[in-house]
Amino acid sequence: MVTRAQLLVLGLTAGVTGSLVGGLMLGIGLGLVVNSVHAGWVLVLPAAPLSGLIGYWQGKRLARDAGL
């Protein structure tokens, strides 16, 4: 059984790591695009889905460890 504390930690870690990864990708990619390096779009476009995917992976790991 997953405890309330585990869910709280999962939410906090998924939020922090997702926003750090997505924010860094977005910041670096937009910095490149503003300086006319159009390859920066490769970082900008998958930033949000990748940050959400990190939380999904962490949730699956918690479910696997809890035996669900």
All heavy atoms as TSV, in Angstrom:
chain	resi	resn	atom	element	x	y	z
A	1	MET	N	N	0.838	-1.175	0.000
A	1	MET	CA	C	0.000	0.000	0.000
A	1	MET	C	C	0.885	1.240	0.000
A	1	MET	O	O	1.850	1.329	0.752
A	1	MET	CB	C	-0.874	-0.020	1.251
A	1	MET	CG	C	-1.768	1.160	1.393
A	1	MET	SD	S	-3.329	0.771	0.626
A	1	MET	CE	C	-4.182	2.284	0.873
A	2	VAL	N	N	0.543	2.166	-0.858
A	2	VAL	CA	C	1.290	3.413	-0.953
A	2	VAL	C	C	0.802	4.352	0.149
A	2	VAL	O	O	-0.382	4.570	0.317
A	2	VAL	CB	C	1.085	4.059	-2.333
A	2	VAL	CG1	C	1.825	5.374	-2.410
A	2	VAL	CG2	C	1.532	3.127	-3.436
A	3	THR	N	N	1.742	4.898	0.892
A	3	THR	CA	C	1.372	5.780	1.996
A	3	THR	C	C	1.220	7.213	1.512
A	3	THR	O	O	1.655	7.565	0.403
A	3	THR	CB	C	2.435	5.730	3.104
A	3	THR	OG1	O	3.655	6.254	2.594
A	3	THR	CG2	C	2.642	4.309	3.603
A	4	ARG	N	N	0.626	8.013	2.355
A	4	ARG	CA	C	0.428	9.426	2.031
A	4	ARG	C	C	1.774	10.139	1.904
A	4	ARG	O	O	1.948	11.000	1.045
A	4	ARG	CB	C	-0.416	10.077	3.112
A	4	ARG	CG	C	-0.781	11.493	2.812
A	4	ARG	CD	C	-1.665	12.061	3.864
A	4	ARG	NE	N	-2.966	11.406	3.797
A	4	ARG	CZ	C	-4.019	11.802	4.469
A	4	ARG	NH1	N	-3.938	12.821	5.279
A	4	ARG	NH2	N	-5.175	11.160	4.354
A	5	ALA	N	N	2.727	9.763	2.728
A	5	ALA	CA	C	4.056	10.385	2.671
A	5	ALA	C	C	4.756	10.068	1.349
A	5	ALA	O	O	5.417	10.937	0.769
A	5	ALA	CB	C	4.901	9.902	3.842
A	6	GLN	N	N	4.609	8.837	0.875
A	6	GLN	CA	C	5.223	8.479	-0.403
A	6	GLN	C	C	4.603	9.271	-1.549
A	6	GLN	O	O	5.305	9.698	-2.470
A	6	GLN	CB	C	5.076	6.988	-0.661
A	6	GLN	CG	C	5.952	6.122	0.205
A	6	GLN	CD	C	5.669	4.647	0.001
A	6	GLN	OE1	O	4.525	4.244	-0.198
A	6	GLN	NE2	N	6.720	3.838	0.058
A	7	LEU	N	N	3.290	9.470	-1.508
A	7	LEU	CA	C	2.642	10.266	-2.547
A	7	LEU	C	C	3.083	11.722	-2.500
A	7	LEU	O	O	3.271	12.359	-3.532
A	7	LEU	CB	C	1.122	10.178	-2.416
A	7	LEU	CG	C	0.492	8.878	-2.880
A	7	LEU	CD1	C	-1.003	8.911	-2.619
A	7	LEU	CD2	C	0.772	8.634	-4.339
A	8	LEU	N	N	3.256	12.245	-1.299
A	8	LEU	CA	C	3.713	13.615	-1.154
A	8	LEU	C	C	5.117	13.785	-1.710
A	8	LEU	O	O	5.396	14.723	-2.473
A	8	LEU	CB	C	3.667	14.029	0.316
A	8	LEU	CG	C	4.138	15.441	0.623
A	8	LEU	CD1	C	3.202	16.445	-0.007
A	8	LEU	CD2	C	4.232	15.646	2.109
A	9	VAL	N	N	5.995	12.863	-1.368
A	9	VAL	CA	C	7.368	12.927	-1.870
A	9	VAL	C	C	7.396	12.749	-3.375
A	9	VAL	O	O	8.151	13.423	-4.080
A	9	VAL	CB	C	8.254	11.877	-1.159
A	9	VAL	CG1	C	9.608	11.748	-1.820
A	9	VAL	CG2	C	8.411	12.239	0.299
A	10	LEU	N	N	6.561	11.861	-3.904
A	10	LEU	CA	C	6.489	11.668	-5.351
A	10	LEU	C	C	6.065	12.956	-6.039
A	10	LEU	O	O	6.665	13.354	-7.037
A	10	LEU	CB	C	5.501	10.546	-5.698
A	10	LEU	CG	C	5.168	10.396	-7.186
A	10	LEU	CD1	C	6.392	9.955	-7.953
A	10	LEU	CD2	C	4.033	9.422	-7.374
A	11	GLY	N	N	5.046	13.613	-5.512
A	11	GLY	CA	C	4.588	14.862	-6.120
A	11	GLY	C	C	5.643	15.944	-6.075
A	11	GLY	O	O	5.848	16.681	-7.045
A	12	LEU	N	N	6.321	16.052	-4.954
A	12	LEU	CA	C	7.359	17.075	-4.831
A	12	LEU	C	C	8.541	16.796	-5.752
A	12	LEU	O	O	9.025	17.690	-6.448
A	12	LEU	CB	C	7.825	17.174	-3.379
A	12	LEU	CG	C	6.827	17.776	-2.411
A	12	LEU	CD1	C	7.331	17.645	-0.988
A	12	LEU	CD2	C	6.549	19.220	-2.750
A	13	THR	N	N	9.012	15.558	-5.768
A	13	THR	CA	C	10.169	15.252	-6.607
A	13	THR	C	C	9.828	15.333	-8.089
A	13	THR	O	O	10.636	15.813	-8.885
A	13	THR	CB	C	10.748	13.863	-6.291
A	13	THR	OG1	O	9.727	12.888	-6.449
A	13	THR	CG2	C	11.320	13.818	-4.904
A	14	ALA	N	N	8.641	14.883	-8.464
A	14	ALA	CA	C	8.247	14.966	-9.873
A	14	ALA	C	C	8.111	16.423	-10.302
A	14	ALA	O	O	8.527	16.803	-11.401
A	14	ALA	CB	C	6.937	14.219	-10.103
A	15	GLY	N	N	7.554	17.251	-9.430
A	15	GLY	CA	C	7.413	18.665	-9.764
A	15	GLY	C	C	8.741	19.379	-9.879
A	15	GLY	O	O	8.979	20.154	-10.809
A	16	VAL	N	N	9.628	19.112	-8.941
A	16	VAL	CA	C	10.925	19.796	-8.946
A	16	VAL	C	C	11.785	19.332	-10.107
A	16	VAL	O	O	12.320	20.157	-10.858
A	16	VAL	CB	C	11.651	19.576	-7.596
A	16	VAL	CG1	C	13.096	20.039	-7.667
A	16	VAL	CG2	C	10.923	20.315	-6.495
A	17	THR	N	N	11.926	18.025	-10.285
A	17	THR	CA	C	12.776	17.550	-11.374
A	17	THR	C	C	12.185	17.871	-12.732
A	17	THR	O	O	12.916	18.229	-13.663
A	17	THR	CB	C	13.035	16.035	-11.264
A	17	THR	OG1	O	11.786	15.349	-11.262
A	17	THR	CG2	C	13.828	15.705	-10.042
A	18	GLY	N	N	10.865	17.772	-12.851
A	18	GLY	CA	C	10.230	18.113	-14.129
A	18	GLY	C	C	10.401	19.571	-14.480
A	18	GLY	O	O	10.704	19.921	-15.633
A	19	SER	N	N	10.231	20.456	-13.515
A	19	SER	CA	C	10.371	21.878	-13.820
A	19	SER	C	C	11.828	22.252	-14.072
A	19	SER	O	O	12.110	23.120	-14.894
A	19	SER	CB	C	9.794	22.729	-12.692
A	19	SER	OG	O	10.488	22.509	-11.500
A	20	LEU	N	N	12.761	21.599	-13.379
A	20	LEU	CA	C	14.172	21.884	-13.644
A	20	LEU	C	C	14.582	21.446	-15.051
A	20	LEU	O	O	15.206	22.212	-15.791
A	20	LEU	CB	C	15.057	21.192	-12.609
A	20	LEU	CG	C	15.140	21.853	-11.243
A	20	LEU	CD1	C	15.950	20.986	-10.295
A	20	LEU	CD2	C	15.747	23.223	-11.341
A	21	VAL	N	N	14.228	20.236	-15.405
A	21	VAL	CA	C	14.607	19.724	-16.728
A	21	VAL	C	C	13.896	20.504	-17.833
A	21	VAL	O	O	14.522	20.965	-18.789
A	21	VAL	CB	C	14.296	18.215	-16.837
A	21	VAL	CG1	C	14.435	17.728	-18.265
A	21	VAL	CG2	C	15.210	17.432	-15.928
A	22	GLY	N	N	12.579	20.677	-17.685
A	22	GLY	CA	C	11.830	21.404	-18.700
A	22	GLY	C	C	12.250	22.854	-18.792
A	22	GLY	O	O	12.364	23.417	-19.883
A	23	GLY	N	N	12.495	23.484	-17.650
A	23	GLY	CA	C	12.916	24.885	-17.652
A	23	GLY	C	C	14.277	25.090	-18.273
A	23	GLY	O	O	14.506	26.061	-19.000
A	24	LEU	N	N	15.196	24.191	-17.970
A	24	LEU	CA	C	16.517	24.299	-18.584
A	24	LEU	C	C	16.456	24.105	-20.097
A	24	LEU	O	O	17.091	24.836	-20.851
A	24	LEU	CB	C	17.474	23.277	-17.972
A	24	LEU	CG	C	18.062	23.650	-16.619
A	24	LEU	CD1	C	18.811	22.467	-16.021
A	24	LEU	CD2	C	18.995	24.828	-16.783
A	25	MET	N	N	15.684	23.104	-20.521
A	25	MET	CA	C	15.561	22.883	-21.964
A	25	MET	C	C	14.909	24.080	-22.640
A	25	MET	O	O	15.354	24.523	-23.707
A	25	MET	CB	C	14.748	21.620	-22.238
A	25	MET	CG	C	15.469	20.346	-21.929
A	25	MET	SD	S	14.464	18.893	-22.219
A	25	MET	CE	C	14.307	18.924	-23.988
A	26	LEU	N	N	13.877	24.626	-22.011
A	26	LEU	CA	C	13.184	25.775	-22.586
A	26	LEU	C	C	14.096	26.996	-22.613
A	26	LEU	O	O	14.171	27.702	-23.626
A	26	LEU	CB	C	11.928	26.067	-21.773
A	26	LEU	CG	C	10.978	27.113	-22.318
A	26	LEU	CD1	C	10.352	26.605	-23.604
A	26	LEU	CD2	C	9.907	27.428	-21.305
A	27	GLY	N	N	14.800	27.253	-21.525
A	27	GLY	CA	C	15.679	28.419	-21.472
A	27	GLY	C	C	16.821	28.355	-22.463
A	27	GLY	O	O	17.106	29.325	-23.169
A	28	ILE	N	N	17.492	27.227	-22.509
A	28	ILE	CA	C	18.609	27.083	-23.442
A	28	ILE	C	C	18.117	27.117	-24.882
A	28	ILE	O	O	18.706	27.775	-25.742
A	28	ILE	CB	C	19.396	25.793	-23.152
A	28	ILE	CG1	C	20.085	25.901	-21.797
A	28	ILE	CG2	C	20.412	25.504	-24.251
A	28	ILE	CD1	C	20.678	24.605	-21.302
A	29	GLY	N	N	17.010	26.426	-25.150
A	29	GLY	CA	C	16.473	26.405	-26.513
A	29	GLY	C	C	16.018	27.774	-26.987
A	29	GLY	O	O	16.306	28.180	-28.115
A	30	LEU	N	N	15.316	28.523	-26.127
A	30	LEU	CA	C	14.880	29.861	-26.532
A	30	LEU	C	C	16.056	30.810	-26.674
A	30	LEU	O	O	16.038	31.704	-27.524
A	30	LEU	CB	C	13.866	30.410	-25.532
A	30	LEU	CG	C	12.474	29.825	-25.634
A	30	LEU	CD1	C	11.572	30.404	-24.556
A	30	LEU	CD2	C	11.870	30.069	-27.000
A	31	GLY	N	N	17.083	30.622	-25.841
A	31	GLY	CA	C	18.292	31.425	-26.007
A	31	GLY	C	C	18.943	31.187	-27.355
A	31	GLY	O	O	19.436	32.123	-27.993
A	32	LEU	N	N	18.945	29.952	-27.800
A	32	LEU	CA	C	19.497	29.651	-29.121
A	32	LEU	C	C	18.629	30.217	-30.234
A	32	LEU	O	O	19.139	30.774	-31.218
A	32	LEU	CB	C	19.645	28.137	-29.291
A	32	LEU	CG	C	20.741	27.465	-28.472
A	32	LEU	CD1	C	20.622	25.953	-28.572
A	32	LEU	CD2	C	22.104	27.924	-28.924
A	33	VAL	N	N	17.315	30.108	-30.092
A	33	VAL	CA	C	16.408	30.584	-31.138
A	33	VAL	C	C	16.506	32.099	-31.268
A	33	VAL	O	O	16.500	32.636	-32.382
A	33	VAL	CB	C	14.957	30.136	-30.842
A	33	VAL	CG1	C	13.976	30.825	-31.759
A	33	VAL	CG2	C	14.835	28.632	-30.974
A	34	VAL	N	N	16.595	32.804	-30.147
A	34	VAL	CA	C	16.708	34.261	-30.190
A	34	VAL	C	C	17.994	34.690	-30.894
A	34	VAL	O	O	18.022	35.720	-31.569
A	34	VAL	CB	C	16.647	34.838	-28.755
A	34	VAL	CG1	C	17.089	36.277	-28.690
A	34	VAL	CG2	C	15.247	34.690	-28.206
A	35	ASN	N	N	19.041	33.888	-30.771
A	35	ASN	CA	C	20.310	34.196	-31.433
A	35	ASN	C	C	20.395	33.592	-32.829
A	35	ASN	O	O	21.492	33.387	-33.345
A	35	ASN	CB	C	21.479	33.705	-30.578
A	35	ASN	CG	C	21.640	34.547	-29.339
A	35	ASN	OD1	O	21.524	35.762	-29.413
A	35	ASN	ND2	N	21.891	33.905	-28.213
A	36	SER	N	N	19.262	33.306	-33.425
A	36	SER	CA	C	19.144	32.817	-34.812
A	36	SER	C	C	19.772	31.447	-35.030
A	36	SER	O	O	20.247	31.139	-36.120
A	36	SER	CB	C	19.744	33.826	-35.794
A	36	SER	OG	O	19.061	35.055	-35.706
A	37	VAL	N	N	19.795	30.626	-33.997
A	37	VAL	CA	C	20.216	29.229	-34.144
A	37	VAL	C	C	18.931	28.411	-34.079
A	37	VAL	O	O	18.417	28.121	-33.012
A	37	VAL	CB	C	21.201	28.813	-33.033
A	37	VAL	CG1	C	21.595	27.357	-33.198
A	37	VAL	CG2	C	22.414	29.709	-33.023
A	38	HIS	N	N	18.392	28.077	-35.244
A	38	HIS	CA	C	17.085	27.440	-35.298
A	38	HIS	C	C	17.097	26.002	-34.805
A	38	HIS	O	O	16.043	25.409	-34.605
A	38	HIS	CB	C	16.519	27.525	-36.712
A	38	HIS	CG	C	16.292	28.945	-37.139
A	38	HIS	ND1	N	15.381	29.751	-36.529
A	38	HIS	CD2	C	16.897	29.689	-38.097
A	38	HIS	CE1	C	15.393	30.947	-37.093
A	38	HIS	NE2	N	16.316	30.939	-38.046
A	39	ALA	N	N	18.263	25.447	-34.579
A	39	ALA	CA	C	18.335	24.111	-33.988
A	39	ALA	C	C	17.867	24.129	-32.531
A	39	ALA	O	O	17.625	23.082	-31.943
A	39	ALA	CB	C	19.756	23.574	-34.078
A	40	GLY	N	N	17.713	25.312	-31.942
A	40	GLY	CA	C	17.210	25.427	-30.586
A	40	GLY	C	C	15.789	24.923	-30.433
A	40	GLY	O	O	15.363	24.571	-29.333
A	41	TRP	N	N	15.046	24.888	-31.534
A	41	TRP	CA	C	13.673	24.364	-31.476
A	41	TRP	C	C	13.663	22.886	-31.100
A	41	TRP	O	O	12.674	22.377	-30.582
A	41	TRP	CB	C	12.955	24.566	-32.811
A	41	TRP	CG	C	12.591	25.996	-33.051
A	41	TRP	CD1	C	13.150	26.839	-33.954
A	41	TRP	CD2	C	11.588	26.753	-32.362
A	41	TRP	NE1	N	12.568	28.066	-33.859
A	41	TRP	CE2	C	11.599	28.042	-32.899
A	41	TRP	CE3	C	10.699	26.457	-31.338
A	41	TRP	CZ2	C	10.752	29.042	-32.446
A	41	TRP	CZ3	C	9.852	27.447	-30.878
A	41	TRP	CH2	C	9.889	28.723	-31.441
A	42	VAL	N	N	14.780	22.205	-31.353
A	42	VAL	CA	C	14.884	20.798	-30.970
A	42	VAL	C	C	14.825	20.666	-29.445
A	42	VAL	O	O	14.367	19.652	-28.919
A	42	VAL	CB	C	16.189	20.180	-31.530
A	42	VAL	CG1	C	16.417	18.777	-31.019
A	42	VAL	CG2	C	16.161	20.216	-33.043
A	43	LEU	N	N	15.263	21.667	-28.726
A	43	LEU	CA	C	15.177	21.662	-27.267
A	43	LEU	C	C	13.855	22.237	-26.770
A	43	LEU	O	O	13.341	21.807	-25.742
A	43	LEU	CB	C	16.331	22.473	-26.665
A	43	LEU	CG	C	17.710	21.871	-26.790
A	43	LEU	CD1	C	18.748	22.861	-26.285
A	43	LEU	CD2	C	17.795	20.588	-26.021
A	44	VAL	N	N	13.313	23.224	-27.469
A	44	VAL	CA	C	12.108	23.908	-26.989
A	44	VAL	C	C	10.875	23.020	-27.109
A	44	VAL	O	O	10.083	22.917	-26.160
A	44	VAL	CB	C	11.898	25.230	-27.764
A	44	VAL	CG1	C	10.561	25.853	-27.414
A	44	VAL	CG2	C	13.019	26.201	-27.472
A	45	LEU	N	N	10.697	22.384	-28.229
A	45	LEU	CA	C	9.454	21.653	-28.472
A	45	LEU	C	C	9.235	20.446	-27.551
A	45	LEU	O	O	8.123	20.259	-27.053
A	45	LEU	CB	C	9.382	21.237	-29.944
A	45	LEU	CG	C	9.249	22.425	-30.918
A	45	LEU	CD1	C	9.254	21.927	-32.355
A	45	LEU	CD2	C	8.008	23.222	-30.640
A	46	PRO	N	N	10.237	19.618	-27.274
A	46	PRO	CA	C	9.963	18.483	-26.377
A	46	PRO	C	C	10.142	18.797	-24.891
A	46	PRO	O	O	10.105	17.885	-24.067
A	46	PRO	CB	C	10.980	17.439	-26.822
A	46	PRO	CG	C	12.128	18.230	-27.294
A	46	PRO	CD	C	11.529	19.453	-27.939
A	47	ALA	N	N	10.309	20.060	-24.507
A	47	ALA	CA	C	10.584	20.398	-23.106
A	47	ALA	C	C	9.425	20.007	-22.193
A	47	ALA	O	O	9.623	19.357	-21.167
A	47	ALA	CB	C	10.894	21.881	-22.972
A	48	ALA	N	N	8.204	20.387	-22.534
A	48	ALA	CA	C	7.058	20.094	-21.669
A	48	ALA	C	C	6.724	18.596	-21.625
A	48	ALA	O	O	6.535	18.050	-20.533
A	48	ALA	CB	C	5.854	20.904	-22.111
A	49	PRO	N	N	6.652	17.906	-22.765
A	49	PRO	CA	C	6.367	16.467	-22.673
A	49	PRO	C	C	7.439	15.684	-21.925
A	49	PRO	O	O	7.118	14.751	-21.182
A	49	PRO	CB	C	6.300	16.013	-24.134
A	49	PRO	CG	C	6.011	17.226	-24.910
A	49	PRO	CD	C	6.642	18.349	-24.165
A	50	LEU	N	N	8.690	16.078	-22.066
A	50	LEU	CA	C	9.746	15.361	-21.367
A	50	LEU	C	C	9.674	15.581	-19.869
A	50	LEU	O	O	9.882	14.653	-19.086
A	50	LEU	CB	C	11.119	15.786	-21.889
A	50	LEU	CG	C	12.307	15.028	-21.306
A	50	LEU	CD1	C	12.219	13.554	-21.684
A	50	LEU	CD2	C	13.592	15.616	-21.778
A	51	SER	N	N	9.342	16.797	-19.449
A	51	SER	CA	C	9.236	17.048	-18.018
A	51	SER	C	C	8.060	16.283	-17.418
A	51	SER	O	O	8.132	15.818	-16.283
A	51	SER	CB	C	9.114	18.542	-17.736
A	51	SER	OG	O	7.939	19.072	-18.304
A	52	GLY	N	N	6.979	16.124	-18.145
A	52	GLY	CA	C	5.864	15.308	-17.671
A	52	GLY	C	C	6.201	13.832	-17.658
A	52	GLY	O	O	5.749	13.085	-16.784
A	53	LEU	N	N	6.999	13.404	-18.604
A	53	LEU	CA	C	7.400	12.005	-18.688
A	53	LEU	C	C	8.260	11.598	-17.493
A	53	LEU	O	O	8.183	10.463	-17.021
A	53	LEU	CB	C	8.160	11.761	-19.998
A	53	LEU	CG	C	8.407	10.336	-20.427
A	53	LEU	CD1	C	7.081	9.611	-20.625
A	53	LEU	CD2	C	9.204	10.309	-21.709
A	54	ILE	N	N	9.036	12.533	-16.982
A	54	ILE	CA	C	9.854	12.239	-15.797
A	54	ILE	C	C	8.958	11.904	-14.612
A	54	ILE	O	O	9.203	10.945	-13.879
A	54	ILE	CB	C	10.778	13.426	-15.489
A	54	ILE	CG1	C	11.852	13.530	-16.558
A	54	ILE	CG2	C	11.412	13.294	-14.112
A	54	ILE	CD1	C	12.695	14.773	-16.469
A	55	GLY	N	N	7.895	12.684	-14.399
A	55	GLY	CA	C	6.952	12.393	-13.322
A	55	GLY	C	C	6.247	11.068	-13.521
A	55	GLY	O	O	5.993	10.328	-12.562
A	56	TYR	N	N	5.930	10.742	-14.760
A	56	TYR	CA	C	5.285	9.462	-15.069
A	56	TYR	C	C	6.204	8.289	-14.713
A	56	TYR	O	O	5.767	7.300	-14.123
A	56	TYR	CB	C	4.908	9.429	-16.545
A	56	TYR	CG	C	4.289	8.139	-17.000
A	56	TYR	CD1	C	2.989	7.806	-16.632
A	56	TYR	CD2	C	5.000	7.252	-17.795
A	56	TYR	CE1	C	2.420	6.616	-17.047
A	56	TYR	CE2	C	4.440	6.071	-18.217
A	56	TYR	CZ	C	3.145	5.758	-17.845
A	56	TYR	OH	O	2.605	4.582	-18.255
A	57	TRP	N	N	7.482	8.408	-15.067
A	57	TRP	CA	C	8.444	7.349	-14.743
A	57	TRP	C	C	8.587	7.180	-13.240
A	57	TRP	O	O	8.688	6.062	-12.749
A	57	TRP	CB	C	9.803	7.648	-15.351
A	57	TRP	CG	C	9.878	7.416	-16.824
A	57	TRP	CD1	C	9.102	6.571	-17.561
A	57	TRP	CD2	C	10.774	8.036	-17.728
A	57	TRP	NE1	N	9.479	6.645	-18.881
A	57	TRP	CE2	C	10.497	7.531	-19.006
A	57	TRP	CE3	C	11.781	8.974	-17.594
A	57	TRP	CZ2	C	11.197	7.923	-20.129
A	57	TRP	CZ3	C	12.469	9.369	-18.707
A	57	TRP	CH2	C	12.186	8.849	-19.961
A	58	GLN	N	N	8.607	8.295	-12.527
A	58	GLN	CA	C	8.733	8.208	-11.076
A	58	GLN	C	C	7.497	7.563	-10.458
A	58	GLN	O	O	7.605	6.787	-9.505
A	58	GLN	CB	C	8.971	9.587	-10.481
A	58	GLN	CG	C	10.344	10.125	-10.799
A	58	GLN	CD	C	10.553	11.520	-10.265
A	58	GLN	OE1	O	9.611	12.227	-9.938
A	58	GLN	NE2	N	11.808	11.927	-10.182
A	59	GLY	N	N	6.329	7.856	-10.986
A	59	GLY	CA	C	5.109	7.233	-10.494
A	59	GLY	C	C	5.067	5.740	-10.763
A	59	GLY	O	O	4.622	4.956	-9.924
A	60	LYS	N	N	5.525	5.341	-11.947
A	60	LYS	CA	C	5.577	3.912	-12.258
A	60	LYS	C	C	6.547	3.187	-11.347
A	60	LYS	O	O	6.289	2.066	-10.903
A	60	LYS	CB	C	5.975	3.697	-13.719
A	60	LYS	CG	C	4.826	3.943	-14.685
A	60	LYS	CD	C	5.203	3.525	-16.070
A	60	LYS	CE	C	5.260	2.031	-16.096
A	60	LYS	NZ	N	4.898	1.411	-17.326
A	61	ARG	N	N	7.658	3.821	-11.029
A	61	ARG	CA	C	8.632	3.200	-10.129
A	61	ARG	C	C	8.051	3.036	-8.729
A	61	ARG	O	O	8.230	1.995	-8.089
A	61	ARG	CB	C	9.905	4.033	-10.068
A	61	ARG	CG	C	11.012	3.339	-9.277
A	61	ARG	CD	C	12.250	4.174	-9.179
A	61	ARG	NE	N	11.947	5.366	-8.403
A	61	ARG	CZ	C	12.624	6.498	-8.467
A	61	ARG	NH1	N	13.623	6.606	-9.296
A	61	ARG	NH2	N	12.297	7.521	-7.723
A	62	LEU	N	N	7.303	4.040	-8.256
A	62	LEU	CA	C	6.673	3.941	-6.944
A	62	LEU	C	C	5.645	2.827	-6.927
A	62	LEU	O	O	5.572	2.056	-5.971
A	62	LEU	CB	C	6.017	5.273	-6.574
A	62	LEU	CG	C	5.223	5.280	-5.269
A	62	LEU	CD1	C	6.146	5.061	-4.083
A	62	LEU	CD2	C	4.467	6.578	-5.120
A	63	ALA	N	N	4.857	2.714	-7.995
A	63	ALA	CA	C	3.847	1.660	-8.066
A	63	ALA	C	C	4.496	0.278	-8.107
A	63	ALA	O	O	4.015	-0.669	-7.485
A	63	ALA	CB	C	2.961	1.869	-9.277
A	64	ARG	N	N	5.613	0.164	-8.830
A	64	ARG	CA	C	6.315	-1.114	-8.905
A	64	ARG	C	C	6.897	-1.500	-7.544
A	64	ARG	O	O	6.812	-2.647	-7.116
A	64	ARG	CB	C	7.423	-1.043	-9.951
A	64	ARG	CG	C	8.140	-2.376	-10.157
A	64	ARG	CD	C	9.335	-2.252	-11.090
A	64	ARG	NE	N	10.356	-1.432	-10.455
A	64	ARG	CZ	C	10.965	-0.402	-11.052
A	64	ARG	NH1	N	10.669	-0.075	-12.278
A	64	ARG	NH2	N	11.887	0.279	-10.413
A	65	ASP	N	N	7.474	-0.515	-6.854
A	65	ASP	CA	C	8.068	-0.798	-5.542
A	65	ASP	C	C	7.005	-1.127	-4.500
A	65	ASP	O	O	7.260	-1.872	-3.563
A	65	ASP	CB	C	8.902	0.386	-5.067
A	65	ASP	CG	C	10.160	0.581	-5.896
A	65	ASP	OD1	O	10.528	-0.365	-6.637
A	65	ASP	OD2	O	10.761	1.666	-5.819
A	66	ALA	N	N	5.805	-0.566	-4.659
A	66	ALA	CA	C	4.722	-0.836	-3.711
A	66	ALA	C	C	3.981	-2.134	-4.033
A	66	ALA	O	O	3.132	-2.569	-3.275
A	66	ALA	CB	C	3.732	0.331	-3.698
A	67	GLY	N	N	4.274	-2.727	-5.181
A	67	GLY	CA	C	3.658	-3.986	-5.553
A	67	GLY	C	C	2.286	-3.820	-6.188
A	67	GLY	O	O	1.473	-4.735	-6.152
A	68	LEU	N	N	2.029	-2.664	-6.788
A	68	LEU	CA	C	0.720	-2.429	-7.427
A	68	LEU	C	C	0.717	-2.847	-8.876
A	68	LEU	O	O	1.614	-2.838	-9.576
A	68	LEU	CB	C	0.340	-0.959	-7.317
A	68	LEU	CG	C	0.171	-0.442	-5.890
A	68	LEU	CD1	C	-0.119	1.038	-5.925
A	68	LEU	CD2	C	-0.935	-1.175	-5.177
